[in-house]
């Protein structure tokens, strides 16, 4: 079950791009990046403004469903705390699917 970020020192705002569904993170310039290493790391006092900006971007149909996630800052980089967000940050599901799955199944049948 999804859990919103809790009170703590480090957050990142994430969402999905509306045009292709990819996971994105709010960057320091107000854009959206695919790489969590480029994300803006927020303190509790900055989160409300960042989420309001995410709502504006949602209304403008650039991203969808922005929300804050808890991160740990390790060597200056944001590392998601929850498993769900770690998977999202790594850009993909934990299983092979689509064309890669078809190739794997075809190779196994030969």
MODELLER restraints for C-alpha pairs under 7 A, 6 or more apart:
rsr = mdl.restraints
at = mdl.atoms
rsr.add(forms.Gaussian(group=physical.xy_distance, feature=features.Distance(at['CA:4:A'], at['CA:68:A']), mean=6.85, stdev=0.5))
rsr.add(forms.Gaussian(group=physical.xy_distance, feature=features.Distance(at['CA:4:A'], at['CA:69:A']), mean=6.71, stdev=0.5))
rsr.add(forms.Gaussian(group=physical.xy_distance, feature=features.Distance(at['CA:5:A'], at['CA:68:A']), mean=5.70, stdev=0.5))
rsr.add(forms.Gaussian(group=physical.xy_distance, feature=features.Distance(at['CA:5:A'], at['CA:69:A']), mean=4.82, stdev=0.5))
rsr.add(forms.Gaussian(group=physical.xy_distance, feature=features.Distance(at['CA:5:A'], at['CA:70:A']), mean=5.18, stdev=0.5))
rsr.add(forms.Gaussian(group=physical.xy_distance, feature=features.Distance(at['CA:6:A'], at['CA:70:A']), mean=6.87, stdev=0.5))
rsr.add(forms.Gaussian(group=physical.xy_distance, feature=features.Distance(at['CA:7:A'], at['CA:44:A']), mean=6.88, stdev=0.5))
rsr.add(forms.Gaussian(group=physical.xy_distance, feature=features.Distance(at['CA:8:A'], at['CA:44:A']), mean=6.64, stdev=0.5))
rsr.add(forms.Gaussian(group=physical.xy_distance, feature=features.Distance(at['CA:9:A'], at['CA:43:A']), mean=5.21, stdev=0.5))
rsr.add(forms.Gaussian(group=physical.xy_distance, feature=features.Distance(at['CA:9:A'], at['CA:44:A']), mean=6.23, stdev=0.5))
rsr.add(forms.Gaussian(group=physical.xy_distance, feature=features.Distance(at['CA:10:A'], at['CA:41:A']), mean=6.16, stdev=0.5))
rsr.add(forms.Gaussian(group=physical.xy_distance, feature=features.Distance(at['CA:10:A'], at['CA:42:A']), mean=5.56, stdev=0.5))
rsr.add(forms.Gaussian(group=physical.xy_distance, feature=features.Distance(at['CA:10:A'], at['CA:43:A']), mean=5.29, stdev=0.5))
rsr.add(forms.Gaussian(group=physical.xy_distance, feature=features.Distance(at['CA:10:A'], at['CA:70:A']), mean=6.24, stdev=0.5))
rsr.add(forms.Gaussian(group=physical.xy_distance, feature=features.Distance(at['CA:10:A'], at['CA:71:A']), mean=5.59, stdev=0.5))
rsr.add(forms.Gaussian(group=physical.xy_distance, feature=features.Distance(at['CA:10:A'], at['CA:72:A']), mean=6.50, stdev=0.5))
rsr.add(forms.Gaussian(group=physical.xy_distance, feature=features.Distance(at['CA:11:A'], at['CA:41:A']), mean=5.70, stdev=0.5))
rsr.add(forms.Gaussian(group=physical.xy_distance, feature=features.Distance(at['CA:11:A'], at['CA:42:A']), mean=4.94, stdev=0.5))
rsr.add(forms.Gaussian(group=physical.xy_distance, feature=features.Distance(at['CA:11:A'], at['CA:43:A']), mean=6.33, stdev=0.5))
rsr.add(forms.Gaussian(group=physical.xy_distance, feature=features.Distance(at['CA:11:A'], at['CA:68:A']), mean=6.12, stdev=0.5))
rsr.add(forms.Gaussian(group=physical.xy_distance, feature=features.Distance(at['CA:11:A'], at['CA:69:A']), mean=5.46, stdev=0.5))
rsr.add(forms.Gaussian(group=physical.xy_distance, feature=features.Distance(at['CA:11:A'], at['CA:70:A']), mean=4.80, stdev=0.5))
rsr.add(forms.Gaussian(group=physical.xy_distance, feature=features.Distance(at['CA:11:A'], at['CA:71:A']), mean=5.44, stdev=0.5))
rsr.add(forms.Gaussian(group=physical.xy_distance, feature=features.Distance(at['CA:12:A'], at['CA:39:A']), mean=6.69, stdev=0.5))
rsr.add(forms.Gaussian(group=physical.xy_distance, feature=features.Distance(at['CA:12:A'], at['CA:40:A']), mean=6.28, stdev=0.5))
rsr.add(forms.Gaussian(group=physical.xy_distance, feature=features.Distance(at['CA:12:A'], at['CA:41:A']), mean=5.32, stdev=0.5))
rsr.add(forms.Gaussian(group=physical.xy_distance, feature=features.Distance(at['CA:12:A'], at['CA:42:A']), mean=6.00, stdev=0.5))
rsr.add(forms.Gaussian(group=physical.xy_distance, feature=features.Distance(at['CA:12:A'], at['CA:68:A']), mean=5.52, stdev=0.5))
rsr.add(forms.Gaussian(group=physical.xy_distance, feature=features.Distance(at['CA:12:A'], at['CA:69:A']), mean=5.45, stdev=0.5))
rsr.add(forms.Gaussian(group=physical.xy_distance, feature=features.Distance(at['CA:12:A'], at['CA:70:A']), mean=6.75, stdev=0.5))
rsr.add(forms.Gaussian(group=physical.xy_distance, feature=features.Distance(at['CA:12:A'], at['CA:71:A']), mean=6.80, stdev=0.5))
rsr.add(forms.Gaussian(group=physical.xy_distance, feature=features.Distance(at['CA:13:A'], at['CA:25:A']), mean=5.75, stdev=0.5))
rsr.add(forms.Gaussian(group=physical.xy_distance, feature=features.Distance(at['CA:13:A'], at['CA:26:A']), mean=5.52, stdev=0.5))
rsr.add(forms.Gaussian(group=physical.xy_distance, feature=features.Distance(at['CA:13:A'], at['CA:66:A']), mean=6.50, stdev=0.5))
rsr.add(forms.Gaussian(group=physical.xy_distance, feature=features.Distance(at['CA:13:A'], at['CA:67:A']), mean=5.44, stdev=0.5))
rsr.add(forms.Gaussian(group=physical.xy_distance, feature=features.Distance(at['CA:13:A'], at['CA:68:A']), mean=4.33, stdev=0.5))
rsr.add(forms.Gaussian(group=physical.xy_distance, feature=features.Distance(at['CA:13:A'], at['CA:69:A']), mean=6.24, stdev=0.5))
rsr.add(forms.Gaussian(group=physical.xy_distance, feature=features.Distance(at['CA:14:A'], at['CA:24:A']), mean=5.65, stdev=0.5))
rsr.add(forms.Gaussian(group=physical.xy_distance, feature=features.Distance(at['CA:14:A'], at['CA:25:A']), mean=4.41, stdev=0.5))
rsr.add(forms.Gaussian(group=physical.xy_distance, feature=features.Distance(at['CA:14:A'], at['CA:26:A']), mean=6.30, stdev=0.5))
rsr.add(forms.Gaussian(group=physical.xy_distance, feature=features.Distance(at['CA:14:A'], at['CA:66:A']), mean=5.42, stdev=0.5))
rsr.add(forms.Gaussian(group=physical.xy_distance, feature=features.Distance(at['CA:14:A'], at['CA:67:A']), mean=5.61, stdev=0.5))
rsr.add(forms.Gaussian(group=physical.xy_distance, feature=features.Distance(at['CA:14:A'], at['CA:68:A']), mean=6.23, stdev=0.5))
rsr.add(forms.Gaussian(group=physical.xy_distance, feature=features.Distance(at['CA:15:A'], at['CA:23:A']), mean=5.91, stdev=0.5))
rsr.add(forms.Gaussian(group=physical.xy_distance, feature=features.Distance(at['CA:15:A'], at['CA:24:A']), mean=5.45, stdev=0.5))
rsr.add(forms.Gaussian(group=physical.xy_distance, feature=features.Distance(at['CA:15:A'], at['CA:25:A']), mean=6.47, stdev=0.5))
rsr.add(forms.Gaussian(group=physical.xy_distance, feature=features.Distance(at['CA:15:A'], at['CA:63:A']), mean=6.27, stdev=0.5))
rsr.add(forms.Gaussian(group=physical.xy_distance, feature=features.Distance(at['CA:15:A'], at['CA:64:A']), mean=5.89, stdev=0.5))
rsr.add(forms.Gaussian(group=physical.xy_distance, feature=features.Distance(at['CA:15:A'], at['CA:65:A']), mean=5.48, stdev=0.5))
rsr.add(forms.Gaussian(group=physical.xy_distance, feature=features.Distance(at['CA:15:A'], at['CA:66:A']), mean=4.18, stdev=0.5))
rsr.add(forms.Gaussian(group=physical.xy_distance, feature=features.Distance(at['CA:15:A'], at['CA:67:A']), mean=6.48, stdev=0.5))
rsr.add(forms.Gaussian(group=physical.xy_distance, feature=features.Distance(at['CA:16:A'], at['CA:22:A']), mean=5.29, stdev=0.5))
rsr.add(forms.Gaussian(group=physical.xy_distance, feature=features.Distance(at['CA:16:A'], at['CA:23:A']), mean=4.50, stdev=0.5))
rsr.add(forms.Gaussian(group=physical.xy_distance, feature=features.Distance(at['CA:16:A'], at['CA:24:A']), mean=5.58, stdev=0.5))
rsr.add(forms.Gaussian(group=physical.xy_distance, feature=features.Distance(at['CA:16:A'], at['CA:63:A']), mean=5.46, stdev=0.5))
rsr.add(forms.Gaussian(group=physical.xy_distance, feature=features.Distance(at['CA:16:A'], at['CA:64:A']), mean=5.41, stdev=0.5))
rsr.add(forms.Gaussian(group=physical.xy_distance, feature=features.Distance(at['CA:16:A'], at['CA:65:A']), mean=6.83, stdev=0.5))
rsr.add(forms.Gaussian(group=physical.xy_distance, feature=features.Distance(at['CA:17:A'], at['CA:23:A']), mean=6.49, stdev=0.5))
rsr.add(forms.Gaussian(group=physical.xy_distance, feature=features.Distance(at['CA:17:A'], at['CA:24:A']), mean=6.53, stdev=0.5))
rsr.add(forms.Gaussian(group=physical.xy_distance, feature=features.Distance(at['CA:17:A'], at['CA:62:A']), mean=6.19, stdev=0.5))
rsr.add(forms.Gaussian(group=physical.xy_distance, feature=features.Distance(at['CA:17:A'], at['CA:63:A']), mean=4.31, stdev=0.5))
rsr.add(forms.Gaussian(group=physical.xy_distance, feature=features.Distance(at['CA:17:A'], at['CA:64:A']), mean=6.31, stdev=0.5))
rsr.add(forms.Gaussian(group=physical.xy_distance, feature=features.Distance(at['CA:18:A'], at['CA:61:A']), mean=6.47, stdev=0.5))
rsr.add(forms.Gaussian(group=physical.xy_distance, feature=features.Distance(at['CA:18:A'], at['CA:62:A']), mean=5.58, stdev=0.5))
rsr.add(forms.Gaussian(group=physical.xy_distance, feature=features.Distance(at['CA:18:A'], at['CA:63:A']), mean=4.76, stdev=0.5))
rsr.add(forms.Gaussian(group=physical.xy_distance, feature=features.Distance(at['CA:18:A'], at['CA:64:A']), mean=5.82, stdev=0.5))
rsr.add(forms.Gaussian(group=physical.xy_distance, feature=features.Distance(at['CA:23:A'], at['CA:34:A']), mean=6.34, stdev=0.5))
rsr.add(forms.Gaussian(group=physical.xy_distance, feature=features.Distance(at['CA:23:A'], at['CA:88:A']), mean=6.53, stdev=0.5))
rsr.add(forms.Gaussian(group=physical.xy_distance, feature=features.Distance(at['CA:23:A'], at['CA:91:A']), mean=6.96, stdev=0.5))
rsr.add(forms.Gaussian(group=physical.xy_distance, feature=features.Distance(at['CA:24:A'], at['CA:32:A']), mean=5.65, stdev=0.5))
rsr.add(forms.Gaussian(group=physical.xy_distance, feature=features.Distance(at['CA:24:A'], at['CA:33:A']), mean=5.24, stdev=0.5))
rsr.add(forms.Gaussian(group=physical.xy_distance, feature=features.Distance(at['CA:24:A'], at['CA:34:A']), mean=4.67, stdev=0.5))
rsr.add(forms.Gaussian(group=physical.xy_distance, feature=features.Distance(at['CA:25:A'], at['CA:32:A']), mean=5.33, stdev=0.5))
rsr.add(forms.Gaussian(group=physical.xy_distance, feature=features.Distance(at['CA:25:A'], at['CA:33:A']), mean=5.22, stdev=0.5))
rsr.add(forms.Gaussian(group=physical.xy_distance, feature=features.Distance(at['CA:25:A'], at['CA:34:A']), mean=6.29, stdev=0.5))
rsr.add(forms.Gaussian(group=physical.xy_distance, feature=features.Distance(at['CA:25:A'], at['CA:36:A']), mean=6.08, stdev=0.5))
rsr.add(forms.Gaussian(group=physical.xy_distance, feature=features.Distance(at['CA:25:A'], at['CA:39:A']), mean=5.53, stdev=0.5))
rsr.add(forms.Gaussian(group=physical.xy_distance, feature=features.Distance(at['CA:26:A'], at['CA:32:A']), mean=4.75, stdev=0.5))
rsr.add(forms.Gaussian(group=physical.xy_distance, feature=features.Distance(at['CA:26:A'], at['CA:33:A']), mean=6.41, stdev=0.5))
rsr.add(forms.Gaussian(group=physical.xy_distance, feature=features.Distance(at['CA:26:A'], at['CA:39:A']), mean=5.51, stdev=0.5))
rsr.add(forms.Gaussian(group=physical.xy_distance, feature=features.Distance(at['CA:26:A'], at['CA:40:A']), mean=5.98, stdev=0.5))
rsr.add(forms.Gaussian(group=physical.xy_distance, feature=features.Distance(at['CA:27:A'], at['CA:33:A']), mean=6.20, stdev=0.5))
rsr.add(forms.Gaussian(group=physical.xy_distance, feature=features.Distance(at['CA:27:A'], at['CA:38:A']), mean=6.11, stdev=0.5))
rsr.add(forms.Gaussian(group=physical.xy_distance, feature=features.Distance(at['CA:27:A'], at['CA:39:A']), mean=4.40, stdev=0.5))
rsr.add(forms.Gaussian(group=physical.xy_distance, feature=features.Distance(at['CA:27:A'], at['CA:40:A']), mean=4.65, stdev=0.5))
rsr.add(forms.Gaussian(group=physical.xy_distance, feature=features.Distance(at['CA:28:A'], at['CA:39:A']), mean=6.69, stdev=0.5))
rsr.add(forms.Gaussian(group=physical.xy_distance, feature=features.Distance(at['CA:28:A'], at['CA:40:A']), mean=4.75, stdev=0.5))
rsr.add(forms.Gaussian(group=physical.xy_distance, feature=features.Distance(at['CA:33:A'], at['CA:39:A']), mean=6.88, stdev=0.5))
rsr.add(forms.Gaussian(group=physical.xy_distance, feature=features.Distance(at['CA:36:A'], at['CA:78:A']), mean=6.62, stdev=0.5))
rsr.add(forms.Gaussian(group=physical.xy_distance, feature=features.Distance(at['CA:36:A'], at['CA:89:A']), mean=6.24, stdev=0.5))
rsr.add(forms.Gaussian(group=physical.xy_distance, feature=features.Distance(at['CA:37:A'], at['CA:77:A']), mean=5.54, stdev=0.5))
rsr.add(forms.Gaussian(group=physical.xy_distance, feature=features.Distance(at['CA:37:A'], at['CA:78:A']), mean=6.22, stdev=0.5))
rsr.add(forms.Gaussian(group=physical.xy_distance, feature=features.Distance(at['CA:41:A'], at['CA:78:A']), mean=6.96, stdev=0.5))
rsr.add(forms.Gaussian(group=physical.xy_distance, feature=features.Distance(at['CA:51:A'], at['CA:67:A']), mean=6.64, stdev=0.5))
rsr.add(forms.Gaussian(group=physical.xy_distance, feature=features.Distance(at['CA:54:A'], at['CA:66:A']), mean=5.57, stdev=0.5))
rsr.add(forms.Gaussian(group=physical.xy_distance, feature=features.Distance(at['CA:55:A'], at['CA:66:A']), mean=6.95, stdev=0.5))
rsr.add(forms.Gaussian(group=physical.xy_distance, feature=features.Distance(at['CA:57:A'], at['CA:63:A']), mean=5.97, stdev=0.5))
rsr.add(forms.Gaussian(group=physical.xy_distance, feature=features.Distance(at['CA:58:A'], at['CA:64:A']), mean=5.05, stdev=0.5))
rsr.add(forms.Gaussian(group=physical.xy_distance, feature=features.Distance(at['CA:58:A'], at['CA:65:A']), mean=6.89, stdev=0.5))
rsr.add(forms.Gaussian(group=physical.xy_distance, feature=features.Distance(at['CA:70:A'], at['CA:80:A']), mean=6.10, stdev=0.5))
rsr.add(forms.Gaussian(group=physical.xy_distance, feature=features.Distance(at['CA:70:A'], at['CA:81:A']), mean=5.76, stdev=0.5))
rsr.add(forms.Gaussian(group=physical.xy_distance, feature=features.Distance(at['CA:71:A'], at['CA:78:A']), mean=5.58, stdev=0.5))
rsr.add(forms.Gaussian(group=physical.xy_distance, feature=features.Distance(at['CA:71:A'], at['CA:79:A']), mean=5.15, stdev=0.5))
rsr.add(forms.Gaussian(group=physical.xy_distance, feature=features.Distance(at['CA:71:A'], at['CA:80:A']), mean=4.31, stdev=0.5))
rsr.add(forms.Gaussian(group=physical.xy_distance, feature=features.Distance(at['CA:71:A'], at['CA:81:A']), mean=5.20, stdev=0.5))
rsr.add(forms.Gaussian(group=physical.xy_distance, feature=features.Distance(at['CA:72:A'], at['CA:78:A']), mean=5.74, stdev=0.5))
rsr.add(forms.Gaussian(group=physical.xy_distance, feature=features.Distance(at['CA:72:A'], at['CA:79:A']), mean=5.16, stdev=0.5))
rsr.add(forms.Gaussian(group=physical.xy_distance, feature=features.Distance(at['CA:72:A'], at['CA:80:A']), mean=6.33, stdev=0.5))
rsr.add(forms.Gaussian(group=physical.xy_distance, feature=features.Distance(at['CA:72:A'], at['CA:81:A']), mean=6.41, stdev=0.5))
rsr.add(forms.Gaussian(group=physical.xy_distance, feature=features.Distance(at['CA:73:A'], at['CA:79:A']), mean=6.10, stdev=0.5))
rsr.add(forms.Gaussian(group=physical.xy_distance, feature=features.Distance(at['CA:80:A'], at['CA:86:A']), mean=5.37, stdev=0.5))
rsr.add(forms.Gaussian(group=physical.xy_distance, feature=features.Distance(at['CA:87:A'], at['CA:93:A']), mean=6.55, stdev=0.5))
